[in-house]
């Protein structure tokens, strides 16, 4: 077997096995939480404490704030809970 083909034959099963170890976001979801903001209540989907960068808004007063603004409130709530 040629060297590049052998490397490929080893790499594909190895990467497949390793990818099974990485949890999906749905596996790390917590119960949604409501966060009171100056513009209204934002419902946040938080993830495990090690995945604060995935935290996002799933409901918010759309007439008063944008998606990025609502997501920011959720990431702040995730960080607040992480640092308690």
DSSP file (Angstrom, degrees, kcal/mol; ACC not computed):
  #  RESIDUE AA STRUCTURE BP1 BP2  ACC     N-H-->O    O-->H-N    N-H-->O    O-->H-N    TCO  KAPPA ALPHA  PHI   PSI    X-CA   Y-CA   Z-CA
    1    1 A X              0   0    0      0, 0.0     2,-0.1     0, 0.0     5,-0.0   0.000 360.0 360.0 360.0 135.6    0.0    0.0    0.0
    2    2 A X     >  -     0   0    0      1,-0.1     4,-2.3     4,-0.0     5,-0.2  -0.389 360.0-114.1 -71.8 151.7    1.3    3.4   -0.9
    3    3 A X  H  > S+     0   0    0      1,-0.2     4,-2.4     2,-0.2     5,-0.2   0.883 112.1  48.6 -57.6 -47.9    2.1    5.8    2.0
    4    4 A X  H  > S+     0   0    0      1,-0.2     4,-2.1     2,-0.2    -1,-0.2   0.897 113.6  48.2 -61.6 -37.9   -0.6    8.5    1.3
    5    5 A X  H  > S+     0   0    0      2,-0.2     4,-2.4     1,-0.2    -1,-0.2   0.886 110.7  51.0 -68.3 -38.2   -3.3    5.8    0.9
    6    6 A X  H  X S+     0   0    0     -4,-2.3     4,-1.5     2,-0.2    -2,-0.2   0.915 109.8  50.1 -64.3 -43.4   -2.2    4.1    4.1
    7    7 A X  H  X S+     0   0    0     -4,-2.4     4,-2.8     1,-0.2    -2,-0.2   0.911 111.8  48.4 -61.2 -42.1   -2.4    7.4    6.0
    8    8 A X  H  X S+     0   0    0     -4,-2.1     4,-2.3     1,-0.2     5,-0.2   0.907 108.1  54.3 -63.6 -42.5   -5.9    8.0    4.6
    9    9 A X  H  X S+     0   0    0     -4,-2.4     4,-0.6     1,-0.2    -1,-0.2   0.785 115.6  39.7 -64.6 -27.4   -7.0    4.5    5.6
   10   10 A X  H  X S+     0   0    0     -4,-1.5     4,-1.6    -3,-0.2    -2,-0.2   0.857 114.0  52.9 -86.0 -40.6   -5.9    5.2    9.1
   11   11 A X  H  X S+     0   0    0     -4,-2.8     4,-2.9    -5,-0.2     5,-0.3   0.890 102.6  56.3 -66.9 -42.3   -7.1    8.8    9.4
   12   12 A X  H  X S+     0   0    0     -4,-2.3     4,-2.3     1,-0.2     5,-0.2   0.949 111.0  41.0 -61.8 -52.5  -10.7    8.3    8.2
   13   13 A X  H  X S+     0   0    0     -4,-0.6     4,-2.3    -5,-0.2    -1,-0.2   0.889 115.9  52.4 -63.1 -35.4  -11.6    5.7   10.9
   14   14 A X  H  X S+     0   0    0     -4,-1.6     4,-2.3     2,-0.2    -2,-0.2   0.939 111.4  44.8 -64.5 -47.3   -9.7    7.6   13.6
   15   15 A X  H  X S+     0   0    0     -4,-2.9     4,-2.2     1,-0.2    -1,-0.2   0.872 112.2  53.1 -65.2 -36.9  -11.6   10.9   12.8
   16   16 A X  H  X S+     0   0    0     -4,-2.3     4,-1.0    -5,-0.3    -1,-0.2   0.924 110.5  47.0 -63.0 -44.4  -14.9    9.1   12.6
   17   17 A X  H  < S+     0   0    0     -4,-2.3     3,-0.4     1,-0.2     4,-0.4   0.908 113.2  48.4 -64.6 -42.5  -14.3    7.6   16.0
   18   18 A X  H >X S+     0   0    0     -4,-2.3     3,-1.5     1,-0.2     4,-0.5   0.863 104.3  59.2 -67.7 -35.6  -13.2   10.9   17.5
   19   19 A X  H >< S+     0   0    0     -4,-2.2     3,-0.8     1,-0.3    -1,-0.2   0.791  96.8  62.2 -66.2 -25.7  -16.2   12.7   16.1
   20   20 A X  T 3< S+     0   0    0     -4,-1.0    -1,-0.3    -3,-0.4    -2,-0.2   0.699  98.3  58.5 -69.8 -18.1  -18.5   10.4   18.0
   21   21 A X  T <4 S+     0   0    0     -3,-1.5     2,-0.6    -4,-0.4    -1,-0.2   0.643  84.7  90.7 -85.1 -16.5  -17.0   11.7   21.2
   22   22 A X  S << S-     0   0    0     -3,-0.8     2,-0.1    -4,-0.5    -4,-0.0  -0.717  77.2-133.2 -85.9 120.0  -17.9   15.4   20.6
   23   23 A X        -     0   0    0     -2,-0.6     2,-0.2     1,-0.1    -2,-0.1  -0.380  15.5-122.7 -72.4 150.0  -21.4   16.2   22.1
   24   24 A X    >>  -     0   0    0      1,-0.1     3,-1.0    -2,-0.1     4,-0.6  -0.498  28.1-107.4 -82.0 160.0  -23.9   18.1   20.0
   25   25 A X  H >> S+     0   0    0      1,-0.2     3,-1.3     2,-0.2     4,-0.5   0.875 119.3  60.6 -55.4 -37.3  -25.3   21.3   21.3
   26   26 A X  H >4 S+     0   0    0      1,-0.3     3,-0.7     2,-0.2    -1,-0.2   0.816  98.9  56.7 -62.3 -29.7  -28.6   19.6   22.1
   27   27 A X  H <4 S+     0   0    0     -3,-1.0    -1,-0.3     1,-0.2    -2,-0.2   0.692 110.3  44.7 -73.7 -17.6  -26.9   17.2   24.5
   28   28 A X  H << S+     0   0    0     -3,-1.3    20,-0.3    -4,-0.6    -1,-0.2   0.382  84.0 125.5-107.1   2.2  -25.6   20.2   26.5
   29   29 A X    <<  -     0   0    0     -3,-0.7    18,-0.2    -4,-0.5     2,-0.2  -0.319  43.3-156.3 -65.5 143.0  -28.8   22.3   26.7
   30   30 A X        -     0   0    0     16,-2.5     2,-0.2     1,-0.1    16,-0.1  -0.565  41.6 -72.0-102.8 175.8  -30.1   23.3   30.1
   31   31 A X        -     0   0    0     -2,-0.2    15,-0.2     1,-0.1    -1,-0.1  -0.538  65.4 -99.8 -65.1 133.0  -33.6   24.3   30.9
   32   32 A X        -     0   0    0     -2,-0.2     2,-0.3    13,-0.1    13,-0.2  -0.218  41.3-152.6 -56.6 146.2  -34.3   27.7   29.2
   33   33 A X  E     -A   44   0A   0     11,-2.2    11,-3.6    -3,-0.1     2,-0.5  -0.899   8.9-129.8-122.0 151.3  -34.1   30.6   31.6
   34   34 A X  E     -A   43   0A   0     -2,-0.3     2,-0.5     9,-0.2     9,-0.2  -0.864  19.8-164.3-102.2 133.6  -35.8   34.0   31.6
   35   35 A X  E     -A   42   0A   0      7,-3.1     7,-2.7    -2,-0.5     2,-0.5  -0.973  14.8-137.1-120.5 124.4  -33.6   37.1   32.0
   36   36 A X  E     +A   41   0A   0     -2,-0.5     2,-0.3     5,-0.2     5,-0.2  -0.691  30.5 175.6 -80.9 126.7  -35.1   40.5   32.8
   37   37 A X  E >   -A   40   0A   0      3,-1.6     3,-1.6    -2,-0.5    -2,-0.0  -0.796  47.5-101.4-123.0 167.3  -33.5   43.3   30.8
   38   38 A X  T 3  S+     0   0    0     -2,-0.3     3,-0.1     1,-0.3    -2,-0.0   0.744 124.9  46.3 -59.9 -21.9  -34.3   47.0   30.5
   39   39 A X  T 3  S-     0   0    0      1,-0.4    -1,-0.3     3,-0.0     2,-0.2   0.361 126.7 -78.1-103.2   4.6  -36.2   46.3   27.3
   40   40 A X  E <   -A   37   0A   0     -3,-1.6    -3,-1.6    20,-0.1    -1,-0.4  -0.736  68.2 -33.0 128.3-176.9  -38.1   43.2   28.5
   41   41 A X  E     -A   36   0A   0     -2,-0.2     2,-0.5    -5,-0.2    20,-0.3  -0.619  46.9-163.6 -84.2 133.3  -37.8   39.6   29.2
   42   42 A X  E     -A   35   0A   0     -7,-2.7    -7,-3.1    -2,-0.3     2,-0.6  -0.971  10.9-145.6-114.8 128.4  -35.4   37.5   27.1
   43   43 A X  E     -AB  34  59A   0     16,-3.1    15,-3.1    -2,-0.5    16,-1.4  -0.847  23.1-160.1 -94.2 124.5  -35.7   33.7   27.2
   44   44 A X  E     -AB  33  57A   0    -11,-3.6   -11,-2.2    -2,-0.6     2,-0.8  -0.851  20.4-147.7-112.7 139.1  -32.2   32.1   26.9
   45   45 A X  E     - B   0  56A   0     11,-3.2    11,-1.8    -2,-0.4     2,-0.3  -0.911  29.4-170.6 -97.9 108.0  -31.1   28.7   25.9
   46   46 A X        -     0   0    0     -2,-0.8   -16,-2.5   -15,-0.2     2,-0.2  -0.660   5.4-158.1 -98.1 156.7  -28.0   28.1   28.0
   47   47 A X        -     0   0    0      1,-0.3   -18,-0.2    -2,-0.3   -21,-0.1  -0.490  45.1 -46.5-118.6-171.4  -25.5   25.3   27.6
   48   48 A X    >   -     0   0    0    -20,-0.3     3,-2.4    -2,-0.2    -1,-0.3  -0.164  62.1-105.9 -57.5 157.3  -23.0   23.7   29.8
   49   49 A X  G >  S+     0   0    0      1,-0.3     3,-0.6     2,-0.1    -1,-0.1   0.756 120.5  58.7 -61.1 -23.7  -20.8   26.1   31.7
   50   50 A X  G 3  S+     0   0    0      1,-0.2    -1,-0.3     2,-0.1     3,-0.2   0.530 103.5  54.3 -82.4  -3.0  -17.9   25.3   29.4
   51   51 A X  G X   +     0   0    0     -3,-2.4     3,-2.0     1,-0.1     4,-0.5  -0.246  58.5 138.4-123.4  44.1  -19.9   26.3   26.4
   52   52 A X  G X   +     0   0    0     -3,-0.6     3,-1.3     1,-0.3    26,-0.1   0.797  66.8  69.1 -60.2 -28.6  -21.0   29.9   27.2
   53   53 A X  G 3  S+     0   0    0      1,-0.3    -1,-0.3    -3,-0.2    22,-0.1   0.663  95.5  55.1 -67.5 -14.2  -20.2   30.9   23.6
   54   54 A X  G <  S+     0   0    0     -3,-2.0    -1,-0.3    21,-0.1    -2,-0.2   0.635  78.8 119.4 -88.8 -15.3  -23.2   28.8   22.4
   55   55 A X    <   +     0   0    0     -3,-1.3     2,-0.3    -4,-0.5    20,-0.2  -0.203  40.8 166.4 -55.2 137.4  -25.7   30.6   24.7
   56   56 A X  E     -B   45   0A   0    -11,-1.8   -11,-3.2    18,-0.2     2,-0.3  -0.975  38.8 -99.4-152.7 161.2  -28.4   32.3   22.7
   57   57 A X  E     +B   44   0A   0     -2,-0.3   -13,-0.2   -13,-0.2     3,-0.1  -0.664  25.8 177.7 -83.6 136.8  -31.8   33.9   22.9
   58   58 A X  E    S+     0   0A   0    -15,-3.1     2,-0.3     1,-0.4   -14,-0.2   0.497  75.4  16.7-113.4 -10.7  -34.8   31.8   21.9
   59   59 A X  E    S+B   43   0A   0    -16,-1.4   -16,-3.1    11,-0.1    -1,-0.4  -0.932  70.5 146.0-158.6 138.8  -37.5   34.4   22.7
   60   60 A X        -     0   0    0     -2,-0.3     2,-1.5   -18,-0.2   -18,-0.2  -0.974  60.1 -78.7-164.4 162.7  -37.2   38.2   23.2
   61   61 A X    >>  -     0   0    0    -20,-0.3     3,-2.1    -2,-0.3     4,-1.4  -0.553  45.5-170.6 -72.8  92.9  -39.2   41.4   22.5
   62   62 A X  T 34 S+     0   0    0     -2,-1.5    -1,-0.2     1,-0.3     5,-0.1   0.728  79.7  59.1 -62.4 -24.4  -38.3   41.7   18.8
   63   63 A X  T 34 S+     0   0    0      1,-0.2    -1,-0.3    -3,-0.1     3,-0.1   0.659 113.8  38.0 -78.1 -13.1  -39.8   45.2   18.5
   64   64 A X  T <4 S+     0   0    0     -3,-2.1     2,-0.3     1,-0.2    -2,-0.2   0.613 121.7  22.0-112.2 -17.4  -37.4   46.5   21.2
   65   65 A X     <  -     0   0    0     -4,-1.4    -1,-0.2   -26,-0.1     2,-0.1  -0.982  69.2-116.4-151.0 160.9  -34.1   44.7   20.5
   66   66 A X     >  -     0   0    0     -2,-0.3     4,-2.4     1,-0.1     5,-0.2  -0.431  35.2-106.0 -91.1 167.8  -32.2   42.8   17.8
   67   67 A X  H  > S+     0   0    0      1,-0.2     4,-3.0     2,-0.2     5,-0.2   0.936 120.5  50.8 -59.7 -48.5  -31.1   39.2   17.8
   68   68 A X  H  > S+     0   0    0      1,-0.2     4,-1.9     2,-0.2    -1,-0.2   0.892 110.8  49.5 -59.4 -37.1  -27.4   40.1   18.5
   69   69 A X  H  > S+     0   0    0      2,-0.2     4,-1.7     1,-0.2    -1,-0.2   0.926 112.6  46.6 -66.4 -43.7  -28.5   42.2   21.5
   70   70 A X  H  X S+     0   0    0     -4,-2.4     4,-1.7     1,-0.2    -2,-0.2   0.911 111.6  51.7 -64.3 -42.4  -30.7   39.5   22.9
   71   71 A X  H  X S+     0   0    0     -4,-3.0     4,-2.5     1,-0.2    -1,-0.2   0.869 105.4  56.5 -61.3 -36.2  -27.9   36.9   22.4
   72   72 A X  H  X S+     0   0    0     -4,-1.9     4,-2.5    -5,-0.2    -1,-0.2   0.912 104.4  51.8 -62.2 -43.3  -25.6   39.2   24.3
   73   73 A X  H  X S+     0   0    0     -4,-1.7     4,-2.0     1,-0.2    -1,-0.2   0.895 110.9  49.5 -59.3 -39.0  -27.9   39.2   27.3
   74   74 A X  H  X S+     0   0    0     -4,-1.7     4,-2.4     2,-0.2    -2,-0.2   0.908 110.0  48.4 -69.4 -41.4  -27.9   35.4   27.2
   75   75 A X  H  X S+     0   0    0     -4,-2.5     4,-2.4     2,-0.2    -1,-0.2   0.894 110.8  52.4 -65.2 -37.2  -24.1   35.1   27.0
   76   76 A X  H  X S+     0   0    0     -4,-2.5     4,-2.5     2,-0.2    -2,-0.2   0.899 109.5  49.4 -63.3 -39.3  -23.8   37.6   29.9
   77   77 A X  H  X S+     0   0    0     -4,-2.0     4,-2.3     2,-0.2    -2,-0.2   0.900 109.7  51.4 -66.8 -39.7  -26.2   35.4   31.9
   78   78 A X  H  X S+     0   0    0     -4,-2.4     4,-1.9     2,-0.2    -2,-0.2   0.916 112.0  46.4 -61.3 -43.1  -24.2   32.3   31.1
   79   79 A X  H  X S+     0   0    0     -4,-2.4     4,-2.2     2,-0.2    -2,-0.2   0.889 109.6  54.6 -65.9 -39.5  -21.0   34.1   32.2
   80   80 A X  H  < S+     0   0    0     -4,-2.5     4,-0.2     1,-0.2    -2,-0.2   0.924 111.0  45.0 -59.6 -44.3  -22.8   35.3   35.4
   81   81 A X  H >< S+     0   0    0     -4,-2.3     3,-0.8     1,-0.2    -1,-0.2   0.849 111.2  53.9 -68.9 -33.8  -23.7   31.7   36.2
   82   82 A X  H 3< S+     0   0    0     -4,-1.9    -1,-0.2     1,-0.2    -2,-0.2   0.874 110.6  46.4 -65.3 -38.2  -20.2   30.5   35.4
   83   83 A X  T 3<        0   0    0     -4,-2.2    -1,-0.2     1,-0.2    -2,-0.2   0.332 360.0 360.0 -91.4   7.0  -18.6   33.0   37.8
   84   84 A X    <         0   0    0     -3,-0.8    -1,-0.2    -4,-0.2    -2,-0.1   0.518 360.0 360.0 -68.7 360.0  -21.0   32.4   40.8
